[in-house]
Amino acid sequence: MHDVSAPHVRYTLMVMQWGQFIDHDIIFTPINKGFQDSILDCRRCDSPQTVHPECFPIAIPQNDPFFPPVNISSGQPFCIPLTRSMPGQLTLGYREQMNQVTAFIDASHTYGSDKCEQQQLRTKSDGMLRGTPNPLRGKDLLPTENENHECQAPSGRCFTGGDTRASEQPGLAALHTLMMREHNRVAGELKRLNKHWNDEQLFQNARRIVTAINQHVTYNEWLPRVLGWNAVNLYELNLLPEGYSEDYDAYCNPTVLNEFGIAFRFGHSLLKPSLERMDGIFAKRNPPVKLSEHFFNPDLLYQPGMLDEIIRGLTTVSMETLDQFLTDEVTNHLFEDKRQPFSGLDLAALNIQRGRDHGLQPYNEYRALCNLTRARSFDDLHREIARPVIERMKRTYAHVDDIDLFTGGLIETPLHGGLVGPTFGCTLGIQFRNLRCCDRFWYENADPLVRFTDPQLTEIRKVTLSKLLCDNCDYVESEQWSVFDLPDPFLNPRVSCRDLPGVNLELWKERVSCGVGKTNIDISGAERISPCVMCTCTKEGPVCQSLKIDNCFHLAQSYSPESILNDHVCKVQCAFAFRAFPQVATQDSNQLGFANS
């Protein structure tokens, strides 16, 4: 089926791009490899028998509008290659796949998913992440690697980051670059504020802040546009306007649902065939960045101003409306080798085949699980799917129970105010609720061992993706309030980057002491600031407590009656004793027989 373009009337292409960026933070399913970690050649239709049993190729039908039924080189039937996902279950039974990255939204796409990866990304100095000096005097680009077998760059240099897919396409590489720059910007500011901090302190604190920004942007800006506010409320995905969250559940399971791995591919329908480039006054520059020519080829990001131009394009151009259509750039030319005709892949076919590889139930089963009516016939789908699309499904599938999850979820009518339909909305809602409630390090959590201070949390709640782009692009001077929404002079105007609210990092300046009145208390120390008040200096500031006085006459031997009566806490406890025994200031309390008053 050829692509039919339907630009979205409200949202920018940044909705698609942030979705892919977050997807790579949450899930990465490895595939089976051959001898010495080699890539299996599953292009032959008989490759499960002749190459490896883990080959799972997709046969091309006779009437395919693009791919030939016969391989013009070998004369054999033509198939699209696919290798099965690596099994990861610990016991015998149903085959289960593994997730090779941390499931939580923890910026693993920037920092890696294990300590070894993280160490390779760090400079080991001043808390910084590695970068590649920009040859054109701009800010650093991502570090490069020479051993990426997927790299198609003529220079032989692809970028690396916390996730191996950082160079998959230029828009994704641009976001990876900006997040690396954001970490280094934050680490540099923390170094200025806390000159006594070592590399580890700077790195971990910057990482906490950047992770919190990722979480906040995703739940505050991105998810409401994808799910709509009704679904956000239904699945309890709302963020708090102030204070701490008590939603952490130590017993819930954050594992990524296998169904989520398919449902989250809805973003493939939002893609455009090219990424538009915009100059400093948001005028189009030619030529646009054609996707099929830049898969795992990030060389163009070395060109002057290119990263900024791509970011401006992502925040200015409409994304495609979510529907049953995907651009030909990914259904005919995905990861294509230009030297070999018909060497590209079909992303829609791969998504469907991957669901079958993972043993997912048909779409109809998930309708029932998500409280929709189980369809007995194609016509029962009419409440969620448009009639013309149902007719197309009748021509494609023999029975309503044959519809794949990816196909069925993609063609549903969107939820009110959202992009996805009810089945994908249900799957995403459950998963994102688990990713929040199961995360002990979620940025809103109240755990005193890991939480931000209340003023720090207030600052994080100010951040938007617009401000992050402003802070880390090379020469971007303005952005609209929400880069997920199309610019509008009244509803979403472009404003100077200086006018966008950001995080005041002064609140991360570590205290070495606390001043309480005329008393200065060292950090972690405690001082009695008045006869009946004790203060402790914490990282969050002084914490003062009233003291319980057991014997007012003993107290009077250390403090004057005037200072005691001027202390409200003392006055409440000792005023009666001092009125009854005015000589307390000059006599021993034991002589008065008033012990343990």
C-alpha angles and dihedrals in degrees: 000000000000119000119262111202117224111169113211114249096219115020133070129225087259088081088064093042097050089047092057091045092053092042089060089051091055109036143022119162113197121218129223117275133206133231113330091004093299123160112255116240101226098163096112115084089227093048093116086067102030104034114020136331089235091067112108106178124184116235117226114230121230094250099049108143094220117014117067119238090230128049105245092211101048103021088230124127110283119246135173108236121240130167119207120250116261113263115239110176118130096214138039116275136069114013112255128189126224133234112224096196132056110275095219123092091252102134091257086153085068103033104028129244099264138034094256093057091045094052091053090055096051130087090211088227130098092345093287132151120229119262140171114250109247108243089213096056094257124127118295121287124215119287115264134228133201100203102067105122090198094057112120098175114130088223090057089232120119124174123252131204140149088306125049092225095066093117097044092116133349097254091055092045089052092055091047088052093050093049091051089050091048090055092050092045091053093044091051092051092047089051090055092050097042109033091170094061118106127221094273095050092049094047097047095046092048089047091053091052095046091047090051090051090053091050094046096048091048097050100030101042112011108039096051089057093048099043104022123235095276091061092041088057094042094054094039096242096142118128121225118253090215142355129028133310121241094190097105111125114194091196101051122104117240094186112135111253114240088228090055089059088063099035092052089061088077086102090073087076091057094061124113121210091244140024111236119225120221128194127217093285092046095253117145118260123204140268104032119220106265110212098217091057096051108043104135088351109110097161093115090067088073089065115101113271094354097124091052091047092053092048092049089050093051091052096044109038123077117249118228118271112257106257142122092291128094124185117264088238089076101027095052107014108033109147089347122180103223090210093061121059115231092007092130124102132232109239095196091052091047091052092052093045091047090056089053091046089055092049096241119175120247121276091256091064092055091048088061093045089052093052097258122131113272105243117235092184137012090260090063088070094069095103093061103024130051117249096242090053091049089054089052090051090053089058093047104042128043094215137015089244089061095066111116120233094242092051096044096044093048095054098049120114108259122259115255108286092359142092104230129063127243098276096050088038090056092048094048093043094054093045096048091047089055093046089057103037095042095050114097089190096052106142096240096049120125098218102133091213096060108016129114118242114263093253090048091051090051089056094050090052089062095061124107132180087246091064093046090054091048092051096049110032115094102241109357108137102174141027136172117261091256117028090194090066125065114258114265125177091226109023100032110010125181110249135183113279087237090065096055114097117245141175115289101220092191085089089068092061103123116236119235092182143359126231115216111176106305093339122096115201124195118235110280089010128118130215135180102238094183135005093275105024127080121191129196123199111228131173087259093052137270118335114198129194135187116245123228109232114213097179120026092189093058087050090053091060089063101036134037118253088242094057091045094051091045089058107084092207091052093043092058091052104035110027094095093050093050093049091049094046110028090168089068092105093063105030134070110256092223090060088058092054091232102125120152093013 
